[in-house]
Amino acid sequence: MIELFVLVGIIFGFLAGLMAFLITWKEWERYGFKKNKMWKESLSIGIFAFLFFLILSSILGVVFSHLNL
C-alpha cells in the first residue's frame, strides 16, 4: 500500500514540480530577471514542490497502512 502512495506522489509531485517551475519562470521572465537567476530559482521551487508532494503522499501511505484501510 505504501508503494502505491509513493508512486502517486512521484506522478503528482512531478506534475506539481513542473507547473511550479513554469509558473515561476514566467513570473520572473515578466519582470526581466537574468536567465541564469530565473533558471536557478524556478528549478529550486520546482524541486521543492516535487519533494513536498512526495513526502506528503509517503506520510499518508504510512498512516493509512497503520490504520488498515
N, C-alpha and C positions, 0 to 999 in steps of 0.2 A: 504494500500500500504506500509506503514511503517513496518507493521508486516512481510511482505514478505522480505523486505530488512534485517530486524533483523534476520529472520530465515536463510537467505542466509549467513549473517555474522557469525552466530553461526556455520553453517556447514563448511564454508570455513575457518573460524577462527580456528575451531578445527583441521582441516587438516593442516593448516599452523603452528599452535602451535605444533602439533605432529611432523611435519617434522623439525621444528626448534629445538625441543628437541632432536630428533635423530641425527641430523647433529652436534649439539653442543656436545652431548655425545660422538660421535665417534671421533670428533676432540680432545676433551680433553683426551679421552682414549688413543689416539695415542701418546700424549706427556707425558703420565704416571702420571697424577694427581691422587690424592686420590679420592676414590669413593664418599665420603661424599661431597667434594667440587664439583665434577662433577655433582652430583645429584642436588645440590642447584642451581648451575649456569645454568644448562640445563633447569631446571624447571622454573626458573625466565625468561629466554629467551623465552621459550615456552608460558608462560603466557602473556608476552609482545606481542608476535606475535598474539595470540588469541585476546587480547584486541584491538590491532591495527586494525585488520580486522573487528571486531565487531563494533567499533566506526566509522570506515570509512564507512561501509555499512549503519549504522544508520544515519549518516550525509547525505549520498546520498539519503536515503529514505525520509528524511525531505525535502531536496532540490527538489527532483522530485515530491513530493506531493504538494509542493507550486507552482511548475511550471505547474501543472495539466497535466502531460504527461501520 
